[in-house]
Amino acid sequence: MSHRIAYKGHFYSEDELREAIWLVQIELRNGLPEDEKREAEQQITELHALLKSLRNP
């Protein structure tokens, strides 16, 4: 059974959360303005927490 979790109005599977983290990390590596960098780092933190909650329901 595939579990999904809601985040900002959308439902994500574990694979989708991993992909989202990967994409944000690429954006960080490519360079972002300071305010967007902080937002991206916060988003990664939130996505990791969601991923952890999916693994430990």
Predicted model as a PDB file, atoms N, CA, C, CB and O in Angstrom, pLDDT in the B-factor column:
MODEL        1                                                                  
ATOM      1  N   MET A   1       0.847  -1.179   0.000  1.00 51.00           N  
ATOM      2  CA  MET A   1       0.000   0.000   0.000  1.00 51.00           C  
ATOM      3  C   MET A   1       0.890   1.239   0.000  1.00 51.00           C  
ATOM      4  CB  MET A   1      -0.962   0.000   1.223  1.00 51.00           C  
ATOM      5  O   MET A   1       1.814   1.362   0.804  1.00 51.00           O  
ATOM      6  N   SER A   2       0.595   2.139  -0.904  1.00 69.00           N  
ATOM      7  CA  SER A   2       1.389   3.360  -1.024  1.00 69.00           C  
ATOM      8  C   SER A   2       0.796   4.451  -0.134  1.00 69.00           C  
ATOM      9  CB  SER A   2       1.451   3.833  -2.500  1.00 69.00           C  
ATOM     10  O   SER A   2      -0.376   4.810  -0.256  1.00 69.00           O  
ATOM     11  N   HIS A   3       1.625   4.962   0.753  1.00 85.00           N  
ATOM     12  CA  HIS A   3       1.173   6.031   1.633  1.00 85.00           C  
ATOM     13  C   HIS A   3       1.478   7.371   0.994  1.00 85.00           C  
ATOM     14  CB  HIS A   3       1.838   5.924   3.021  1.00 85.00           C  
ATOM     15  O   HIS A   3       2.478   7.529   0.294  1.00 85.00           O  
ATOM     16  N   ARG A   4       0.607   8.332   1.242  1.00 89.00           N  
ATOM     17  CA  ARG A   4       0.791   9.684   0.735  1.00 89.00           C  
ATOM     18  C   ARG A   4       0.582  10.644   1.888  1.00 89.00           C  
ATOM     19  CB  ARG A   4      -0.186   9.996  -0.444  1.00 89.00           C  
ATOM     20  O   ARG A   4      -0.123  10.343   2.851  1.00 89.00           O  
ATOM     21  N   ILE A   5       1.210  11.809   1.772  1.00 88.00           N  
ATOM     22  CA  ILE A   5       1.109  12.802   2.825  1.00 88.00           C  
ATOM     23  C   ILE A   5       0.834  14.163   2.190  1.00 88.00           C  
ATOM     24  CB  ILE A   5       2.402  12.836   3.688  1.00 88.00           C  
ATOM     25  O   ILE A   5       1.348  14.479   1.117  1.00 88.00           O  
ATOM     26  N   ALA A   6       0.020  14.955   2.869  1.00 88.00           N  
ATOM     27  CA  ALA A   6      -0.332  16.282   2.359  1.00 88.00           C  
ATOM     28  C   ALA A   6       0.748  17.290   2.716  1.00 88.00           C  
ATOM     29  CB  ALA A   6      -1.693  16.738   2.919  1.00 88.00           C  
ATOM     30  O   ALA A   6       1.273  17.288   3.829  1.00 88.00           O  
ATOM     31  N   TYR A   7       1.076  18.157   1.752  1.00 87.00           N  
ATOM     32  CA  TYR A   7       2.044  19.233   1.962  1.00 87.00           C  
ATOM     33  C   TYR A   7       1.670  20.380   1.041  1.00 87.00           C  
ATOM     34  CB  TYR A   7       3.515  18.751   1.698  1.00 87.00           C  
ATOM     35  O   TYR A   7       1.688  20.242  -0.182  1.00 87.00           O  
ATOM     36  N   LYS A   8       1.333  21.503   1.636  1.00 87.00           N  
ATOM     37  CA  LYS A   8       0.981  22.722   0.900  1.00 87.00           C  
ATOM     38  C   LYS A   8      -0.103  22.467  -0.148  1.00 87.00           C  
ATOM     39  CB  LYS A   8       2.221  23.302   0.226  1.00 87.00           C  
ATOM     40  O   LYS A   8      -0.001  22.918  -1.289  1.00 87.00           O  
ATOM     41  N   GLY A   9      -1.140  21.735   0.262  1.00 91.00           N  
ATOM     42  CA  GLY A   9      -2.296  21.521  -0.601  1.00 91.00           C  
ATOM     43  C   GLY A   9      -2.186  20.400  -1.613  1.00 91.00           C  
ATOM     44  O   GLY A   9      -3.092  20.219  -2.426  1.00 91.00           O  
ATOM     45  N   HIS A  10      -1.095  19.640  -1.584  1.00 90.00           N  
ATOM     46  CA  HIS A  10      -0.907  18.533  -2.516  1.00 90.00           C  
ATOM     47  C   HIS A  10      -0.550  17.276  -1.730  1.00 90.00           C  
ATOM     48  CB  HIS A  10       0.196  18.865  -3.563  1.00 90.00           C  
ATOM     49  O   HIS A  10      -0.055  17.354  -0.606  1.00 90.00           O  
ATOM     50  N   PHE A  11      -0.805  16.124  -2.330  1.00 91.00           N  
ATOM     51  CA  PHE A  11      -0.454  14.851  -1.705  1.00 91.00           C  
ATOM     52  C   PHE A  11       0.777  14.280  -2.387  1.00 91.00           C  
ATOM     53  CB  PHE A  11      -1.635  13.848  -1.779  1.00 91.00           C  
ATOM     54  O   PHE A  11       0.871  14.270  -3.615  1.00 91.00           O  
ATOM     55  N   TYR A  12       1.727  13.802  -1.576  1.00 92.00           N  
ATOM     56  CA  TYR A  12       2.994  13.300  -2.085  1.00 92.00           C  
ATOM     57  C   TYR A  12       3.271  11.896  -1.575  1.00 92.00           C  
ATOM     58  CB  TYR A  12       4.129  14.233  -1.696  1.00 92.00           C  
ATOM     59  O   TYR A  12       2.971  11.564  -0.428  1.00 92.00           O  
ATOM     60  N   SER A  13       3.852  11.077  -2.448  1.00 92.00           N  
ATOM     61  CA  SER A  13       4.333   9.752  -2.051  1.00 92.00           C  
ATOM     62  C   SER A  13       5.786   9.905  -1.600  1.00 92.00           C  
ATOM     63  CB  SER A  13       4.205   8.707  -3.233  1.00 92.00           C  
ATOM     64  O   SER A  13       6.373  10.978  -1.738  1.00 92.00           O  
ATOM     65  N   GLU A  14       6.352   8.846  -1.072  1.00 92.00           N  
ATOM     66  CA  GLU A  14       7.750   8.874  -0.633  1.00 92.00           C  
ATOM     67  C   GLU A  14       8.677   9.229  -1.801  1.00 92.00           C  
ATOM     68  CB  GLU A  14       8.153   7.508  -0.027  1.00 92.00           C  
ATOM     69  O   GLU A  14       9.587  10.044  -1.647  1.00 92.00           O  
ATOM     70  N   ASP A  15       8.446   8.624  -2.959  1.00 93.00           N  
ATOM     71  CA  ASP A  15       9.281   8.902  -4.127  1.00 93.00           C  
ATOM     72  C   ASP A  15       9.174  10.366  -4.562  1.00 93.00           C  
ATOM     73  CB  ASP A  15       8.889   7.984  -5.284  1.00 93.00           C  
ATOM     74  O   ASP A  15      10.168  10.979  -4.949  1.00 93.00           O  
ATOM     75  N   GLU A  16       7.974  10.913  -4.497  1.00 94.00           N  
ATOM     76  CA  GLU A  16       7.788  12.311  -4.886  1.00 94.00           C  
ATOM     77  C   GLU A  16       8.484  13.262  -3.906  1.00 94.00           C  
ATOM     78  CB  GLU A  16       6.291  12.644  -4.967  1.00 94.00           C  
ATOM     79  O   GLU A  16       9.029  14.289  -4.311  1.00 94.00           O  
ATOM     80  N   LEU A  17       8.462  12.915  -2.626  1.00 94.00           N  
ATOM     81  CA  LEU A  17       9.176  13.735  -1.637  1.00 94.00           C  
ATOM     82  C   LEU A  17      10.679  13.691  -1.895  1.00 94.00           C  
ATOM     83  CB  LEU A  17       8.868  13.250  -0.200  1.00 94.00           C  
ATOM     84  O   LEU A  17      11.352  14.720  -1.830  1.00 94.00           O  
ATOM     85  N   ARG A  18      11.200  12.511  -2.185  1.00 95.00           N  
ATOM     86  CA  ARG A  18      12.630  12.388  -2.481  1.00 95.00           C  
ATOM     87  C   ARG A  18      13.004  13.210  -3.716  1.00 95.00           C  
ATOM     88  CB  ARG A  18      13.009  10.908  -2.695  1.00 95.00           C  
ATOM     89  O   ARG A  18      14.038  13.877  -3.736  1.00 95.00           O  
ATOM     90  N   GLU A  19      12.167  13.159  -4.728  1.00 96.00           N  
ATOM     91  CA  GLU A  19      12.430  13.931  -5.948  1.00 96.00           C  
ATOM     92  C   GLU A  19      12.378  15.432  -5.670  1.00 96.00           C  
ATOM     93  CB  GLU A  19      11.416  13.564  -7.044  1.00 96.00           C  
ATOM     94  O   GLU A  19      13.204  16.187  -6.183  1.00 96.00           O  
ATOM     95  N   ALA A  20      11.418  15.864  -4.865  1.00 95.00           N  
ATOM     96  CA  ALA A  20      11.305  17.277  -4.518  1.00 95.00           C  
ATOM     97  C   ALA A  20      12.553  17.752  -3.772  1.00 95.00           C  
ATOM     98  CB  ALA A  20      10.047  17.521  -3.666  1.00 95.00           C  
ATOM     99  O   ALA A  20      13.065  18.838  -4.044  1.00 95.00           O  
ATOM    100  N   ILE A  21      13.039  16.945  -2.837  1.00 96.00           N  
ATOM    101  CA  ILE A  21      14.266  17.281  -2.097  1.00 96.00           C  
ATOM    102  C   ILE A  21      15.434  17.399  -3.072  1.00 96.00           C  
ATOM    103  CB  ILE A  21      14.574  16.207  -1.004  1.00 96.00           C  
ATOM    104  O   ILE A  21      16.216  18.346  -3.001  1.00 96.00           O  
ATOM    105  N   TRP A  22      15.545  16.453  -3.963  1.00 97.00           N  
ATOM    106  CA  TRP A  22      16.624  16.439  -4.948  1.00 97.00           C  
ATOM    107  C   TRP A  22      16.587  17.702  -5.812  1.00 97.00           C  
ATOM    108  CB  TRP A  22      16.525  15.184  -5.834  1.00 97.00           C  
ATOM    109  O   TRP A  22      17.623  18.321  -6.054  1.00 97.00           O  
ATOM    110  N   LEU A  23      15.398  18.081  -6.273  1.00 97.00           N  
ATOM    111  CA  LEU A  23      15.269  19.265  -7.120  1.00 97.00           C  
ATOM    112  C   LEU A  23      15.643  20.548  -6.379  1.00 97.00           C  
ATOM    113  CB  LEU A  23      13.848  19.374  -7.648  1.00 97.00           C  
ATOM    114  O   LEU A  23      16.303  21.421  -6.943  1.00 97.00           O  
ATOM    115  N   VAL A  24      15.230  20.663  -5.130  1.00 96.00           N  
ATOM    116  CA  VAL A  24      15.566  21.853  -4.347  1.00 96.00           C  
ATOM    117  C   VAL A  24      17.074  21.890  -4.084  1.00 96.00           C  
ATOM    118  CB  VAL A  24      14.775  21.873  -3.007  1.00 96.00           C  
ATOM    119  O   VAL A  24      17.678  22.962  -4.097  1.00 96.00           O  
ATOM    120  N   GLN A  25      17.678  20.736  -3.847  1.00 97.00           N  
ATOM    121  CA  GLN A  25      19.127  20.692  -3.643  1.00 97.00           C  
ATOM    122  C   GLN A  25      19.875  21.143  -4.897  1.00 97.00           C  
ATOM    123  CB  GLN A  25      19.568  19.275  -3.252  1.00 97.00           C  
ATOM    124  O   GLN A  25      20.905  21.809  -4.792  1.00 97.00           O  
ATOM    125  N   ILE A  26      19.376  20.796  -6.066  1.00 97.00           N  
ATOM    126  CA  ILE A  26      19.981  21.242  -7.321  1.00 97.00           C  
ATOM    127  C   ILE A  26      19.889  22.759  -7.425  1.00 97.00           C  
ATOM    128  CB  ILE A  26      19.292  20.571  -8.536  1.00 97.00           C  
ATOM    129  O   ILE A  26      20.857  23.419  -7.802  1.00 97.00           O  
ATOM    130  N   GLU A  27      18.729  23.312  -7.092  1.00 96.00           N  
ATOM    131  CA  GLU A  27      18.569  24.763  -7.114  1.00 96.00           C  
ATOM    132  C   GLU A  27      19.575  25.431  -6.183  1.00 96.00           C  
ATOM    133  CB  GLU A  27      17.138  25.153  -6.716  1.00 96.00           C  
ATOM    134  O   GLU A  27      20.171  26.448  -6.538  1.00 96.00           O  
ATOM    135  N   LEU A  28      19.767  24.859  -4.991  1.00 96.00           N  
ATOM    136  CA  LEU A  28      20.737  25.415  -4.047  1.00 96.00           C  
ATOM    137  C   LEU A  28      22.155  25.372  -4.621  1.00 96.00           C  
ATOM    138  CB  LEU A  28      20.683  24.649  -2.716  1.00 96.00           C  
ATOM    139  O   LEU A  28      22.910  26.337  -4.495  1.00 96.00           O  
ATOM    140  N   ARG A  29      22.510  24.262  -5.245  1.00 96.00           N  
ATOM    141  CA  ARG A  29      23.848  24.123  -5.818  1.00 96.00           C  
ATOM    142  C   ARG A  29      24.090  25.118  -6.953  1.00 96.00           C  
ATOM    143  CB  ARG A  29      24.054  22.702  -6.325  1.00 96.00           C  
ATOM    144  O   ARG A  29      25.207  25.598  -7.146  1.00 96.00           O  
ATOM    145  N   ASN A  30      23.028  25.420  -7.700  1.00 95.00           N  
ATOM    146  CA  ASN A  30      23.154  26.347  -8.827  1.00 95.00           C  
ATOM    147  C   ASN A  30      23.224  27.795  -8.371  1.00 95.00           C  
ATOM    148  CB  ASN A  30      21.992  26.170  -9.783  1.00 95.00           C  
ATOM    149  O   ASN A  30      23.558  28.682  -9.156  1.00 95.00           O  
ATOM    150  N   GLY A  31      22.912  28.034  -7.117  1.00 95.00           N  
ATOM    151  CA  GLY A  31      22.994  29.385  -6.568  1.00 95.00           C  
ATOM    152  C   GLY A  31      21.649  30.092  -6.576  1.00 95.00           C  
ATOM    153  O   GLY A  31      20.955  30.130  -7.592  1.00 95.00           O  
ATOM    154  N   LEU A  32      21.302  30.641  -5.441  1.00 94.00           N  
ATOM    155  CA  LEU A  32      20.058  31.376  -5.280  1.00 94.00           C  
ATOM    156  C   LEU A  32      20.348  32.654  -4.492  1.00 94.00           C  
ATOM    157  CB  LEU A  32      18.979  30.504  -4.564  1.00 94.00           C  
ATOM    158  O   LEU A  32      21.317  32.710  -3.734  1.00 94.00           O  
ATOM    159  N   PRO A  33      19.510  33.679  -4.668  1.00 95.00           N  
ATOM    160  CA  PRO A  33      19.642  34.856  -3.802  1.00 95.00           C  
ATOM    161  C   PRO A  33      19.423  34.434  -2.344  1.00 95.00           C  
ATOM    162  CB  PRO A  33      18.622  35.976  -4.217  1.00 95.00           C  
ATOM    163  O   PRO A  33      18.774  33.421  -2.082  1.00 95.00           O  
ATOM    164  N   GLU A  34      19.963  35.208  -1.402  1.00 96.00           N  
ATOM    165  CA  GLU A  34      19.933  34.836   0.022  1.00 96.00           C  
ATOM    166  C   GLU A  34      18.538  34.491   0.529  1.00 96.00           C  
ATOM    167  CB  GLU A  34      20.493  35.960   0.853  1.00 96.00           C  
ATOM    168  O   GLU A  34      18.370  33.486   1.219  1.00 96.00           O  
ATOM    169  N   ASP A  35      17.531  35.305   0.201  1.00 96.00           N  
ATOM    170  CA  ASP A  35      16.180  35.032   0.716  1.00 96.00           C  
ATOM    171  C   ASP A  35      15.629  33.728   0.143  1.00 96.00           C  
ATOM    172  CB  ASP A  35      15.227  36.199   0.378  1.00 96.00           C  
ATOM    173  O   ASP A  35      14.989  32.961   0.862  1.00 96.00           O  
ATOM    174  N   GLU A  36      15.869  33.471  -1.135  1.00 96.00           N  
ATOM    175  CA  GLU A  36      15.406  32.221  -1.741  1.00 96.00           C  
ATOM    176  C   GLU A  36      16.204  31.031  -1.214  1.00 96.00           C  
ATOM    177  CB  GLU A  36      15.516  32.295  -3.272  1.00 96.00           C  
ATOM    178  O   GLU A  36      15.676  29.925  -1.095  1.00 96.00           O  
ATOM    179  N   LYS A  37      17.474  31.263  -0.901  1.00 97.00           N  
ATOM    180  CA  LYS A  37      18.300  30.192  -0.330  1.00 97.00           C  
ATOM    181  C   LYS A  37      17.746  29.760   1.022  1.00 97.00           C  
ATOM    182  CB  LYS A  37      19.770  30.654  -0.183  1.00 97.00           C  
ATOM    183  O   LYS A  37      17.653  28.565   1.302  1.00 97.00           O  
ATOM    184  N   ARG A  38      17.376  30.725   1.863  1.00 97.00           N  
ATOM    185  CA  ARG A  38      16.799  30.387   3.178  1.00 97.00           C  
ATOM    186  C   ARG A  38      15.479  29.629   3.011  1.00 97.00           C  
ATOM    187  CB  ARG A  38      16.571  31.672   4.019  1.00 97.00           C  
ATOM    188  O   ARG A  38      15.220  28.662   3.726  1.00 97.00           O  
ATOM    189  N   GLU A  39      14.651  30.074   2.066  1.00 96.00           N  
ATOM    190  CA  GLU A  39      13.378  29.387   1.814  1.00 96.00           C  
ATOM    191  C   GLU A  39      13.619  27.949   1.337  1.00 96.00           C  
ATOM    192  CB  GLU A  39      12.545  30.163   0.766  1.00 96.00           C  
ATOM    193  O   GLU A  39      12.928  27.025   1.767  1.00 96.00           O  
ATOM    194  N   ALA A  40      14.586  27.770   0.462  1.00 97.00           N  
ATOM    195  CA  ALA A  40      14.891  26.436  -0.057  1.00 97.00           C  
ATOM    196  C   ALA A  40      15.399  25.522   1.055  1.00 97.00           C  
ATOM    197  CB  ALA A  40      15.931  26.525  -1.184  1.00 97.00           C  
ATOM    198  O   ALA A  40      15.016  24.354   1.130  1.00 97.00           O  
ATOM    199  N   GLU A  41      16.268  26.060   1.922  1.00 97.00           N  
ATOM    200  CA  GLU A  41      16.774  25.265   3.043  1.00 97.00           C  
ATOM    201  C   GLU A  41      15.646  24.878   3.992  1.00 97.00           C  
ATOM    202  CB  GLU A  41      17.857  26.040   3.803  1.00 97.00           C  
ATOM    203  O   GLU A  41      15.620  23.760   4.508  1.00 97.00           O  
ATOM    204  N   GLN A  42      14.714  25.802   4.223  1.00 97.00           N  
ATOM    205  CA  GLN A  42      13.556  25.513   5.071  1.00 97.00           C  
ATOM    206  C   GLN A  42      12.672  24.442   4.432  1.00 97.00           C  
ATOM    207  CB  GLN A  42      12.738  26.796   5.324  1.00 97.00           C  
ATOM    208  O   GLN A  42      12.168  23.546   5.109  1.00 97.00           O  
ATOM    209  N   GLN A  43      12.498  24.552   3.125  1.00 96.00           N  
ATOM    210  CA  GLN A  43      11.679  23.572   2.412  1.00 96.00           C  
ATOM    211  C   GLN A  43      12.306  22.178   2.509  1.00 96.00           C  
ATOM    212  CB  GLN A  43      11.508  23.984   0.931  1.00 96.00           C  
ATOM    213  O   GLN A  43      11.592  21.195   2.711  1.00 96.00           O  
ATOM    214  N   ILE A  44      13.612  22.084   2.369  1.00 97.00           N  
ATOM    215  CA  ILE A  44      14.290  20.790   2.492  1.00 97.00           C  
ATOM    216  C   ILE A  44      14.072  20.209   3.883  1.00 97.00           C  
ATOM    217  CB  ILE A  44      15.801  20.933   2.203  1.00 97.00           C  
ATOM    218  O   ILE A  44      13.813  19.015   4.030  1.00 97.00           O  
ATOM    219  N   THR A  45      14.177  21.051   4.896  1.00 97.00           N  
ATOM    220  CA  THR A  45      13.948  20.602   6.276  1.00 97.00           C  
ATOM    221  C   THR A  45      12.533  20.057   6.427  1.00 97.00           C  
ATOM    222  CB  THR A  45      14.183  21.759   7.275  1.00 97.00           C  
ATOM    223  O   THR A  45      12.333  18.995   7.017  1.00 97.00           O  
ATOM    224  N   GLU A  46      11.547  20.786   5.891  1.00 96.00           N  
ATOM    225  CA  GLU A  46      10.150  20.347   5.980  1.00 96.00           C  
ATOM    226  C   GLU A  46       9.935  19.045   5.219  1.00 96.00           C  
ATOM    227  CB  GLU A  46       9.212  21.433   5.436  1.00 96.00           C  
ATOM    228  O   GLU A  46       9.247  18.150   5.708  1.00 96.00           O  
ATOM    229  N   LEU A  47      10.516  18.931   4.029  1.00 95.00           N  
ATOM    230  CA  LEU A  47      10.343  17.722   3.226  1.00 95.00           C  
ATOM    231  C   LEU A  47      10.986  16.510   3.891  1.00 95.00           C  
ATOM    232  CB  LEU A  47      10.932  17.924   1.833  1.00 95.00           C  
ATOM    233  O   LEU A  47      10.433  15.412   3.842  1.00 95.00           O  
ATOM    234  N   HIS A  48      12.152  16.700   4.513  1.00 96.00           N  
ATOM    235  CA  HIS A  48      12.786  15.599   5.245  1.00 96.00           C  
ATOM    236  C   HIS A  48      11.900  15.148   6.408  1.00 96.00           C  
ATOM    237  CB  HIS A  48      14.179  16.023   5.767  1.00 96.00           C  
ATOM    238  O   HIS A  48      11.782  13.951   6.668  1.00 96.00           O  
ATOM    239  N   ALA A  49      11.281  16.096   7.106  1.00 95.00           N  
ATOM    240  CA  ALA A  49      10.387  15.748   8.216  1.00 95.00           C  
ATOM    241  C   ALA A  49       9.181  14.962   7.711  1.00 95.00           C  
ATOM    242  CB  ALA A  49       9.919  17.018   8.956  1.00 95.00           C  
ATOM    243  O   ALA A  49       8.753  14.000   8.349  1.00 95.00           O  
ATOM    244  N   LEU A  50       8.638  15.365   6.575  1.00 93.00           N  
ATOM    245  CA  LEU A  50       7.507  14.630   5.987  1.00 93.00           C  
ATOM    246  C   LEU A  50       7.919  13.223   5.594  1.00 93.00           C  
ATOM    247  CB  LEU A  50       6.956  15.373   4.761  1.00 93.00           C  
ATOM    248  O   LEU A  50       7.190  12.259   5.828  1.00 93.00           O  
ATOM    249  N   LEU A  51       9.093  13.118   4.996  1.00 92.00           N  
ATOM    250  CA  LEU A  51       9.606  11.812   4.583  1.00 92.00           C  
ATOM    251  C   LEU A  51       9.767  10.901   5.806  1.00 92.00           C  
ATOM    252  CB  LEU A  51      10.961  11.968   3.837  1.00 92.00           C  
ATOM    253  O   LEU A  51       9.410   9.724   5.767  1.00 92.00           O  
ATOM    254  N   LYS A  52      10.304  11.457   6.879  1.00 92.00           N  
ATOM    255  CA  LYS A  52      10.459  10.682   8.113  1.00 92.00           C  
ATOM    256  C   LYS A  52       9.103  10.245   8.662  1.00 92.00           C  
ATOM    257  CB  LYS A  52      11.213  11.503   9.169  1.00 92.00           C  
ATOM    258  O   LYS A  52       8.961   9.115   9.129  1.00 92.00           O  
ATOM    259  N   SER A  53       8.111  11.125   8.610  1.00 89.00           N  
ATOM    260  CA  SER A  53       6.793  10.766   9.131  1.00 89.00           C  
ATOM    261  C   SER A  53       6.116   9.688   8.275  1.00 89.00           C  
ATOM    262  CB  SER A  53       5.903  12.008   9.203  1.00 89.00           C  
ATOM    263  O   SER A  53       5.318   8.905   8.790  1.00 89.00           O  
ATOM    264  N   LEU A  54       6.423   9.642   6.996  1.00 86.00           N  
ATOM    265  CA  LEU A  54       5.881   8.572   6.149  1.00 86.00           C  
ATOM    266  C   LEU A  54       6.476   7.226   6.524  1.00 86.00           C  
ATOM    267  CB  LEU A  54       6.149   8.868   4.669  1.00 86.00           C  
ATOM    268  O   LEU A  54       5.784   6.208   6.507  1.00 86.00           O  
ATOM    269  N   ARG A  55       7.751   7.223   6.861  1.00 82.00           N  
ATOM    270  CA  ARG A  55       8.433   5.971   7.233  1.00 82.00           C  
ATOM    271  C   ARG A  55       8.008   5.472   8.590  1.00 82.00           C  
ATOM    272  CB  ARG A  55       9.933   6.161   7.218  1.00 82.00           C  
ATOM    273  O   ARG A  55       8.031   4.268   8.845  1.00 82.00           O  
ATOM    274  N   ASN A  56       7.614   6.394   9.481  1.00 79.00           N  
ATOM    275  CA  ASN A  56       7.237   6.039  10.861  1.00 79.00           C  
ATOM    276  C   ASN A  56       5.821   6.551  11.151  1.00 79.00           C  
ATOM    277  CB  ASN A  56       8.261   6.636  11.893  1.00 79.00           C  
ATOM    278  O   ASN A  56       5.656   7.505  11.912  1.00 79.00           O  
ATOM    279  N   PRO A  57       4.803   5.928  10.555  1.00 66.00           N  
ATOM    280  CA  PRO A  57       3.427   6.441  10.738  1.00 66.00           C  
ATOM    281  C   PRO A  57       2.919   6.289  12.164  1.00 66.00           C  
ATOM    282  CB  PRO A  57       2.477   5.724   9.798  1.00 66.00           C  
ATOM    283  O   PRO A  57       1.788   6.673  12.460  1.00 66.00           O  
TER     284      PRO A  57                                                      
ENDMDL                                                                          
END                                                                             
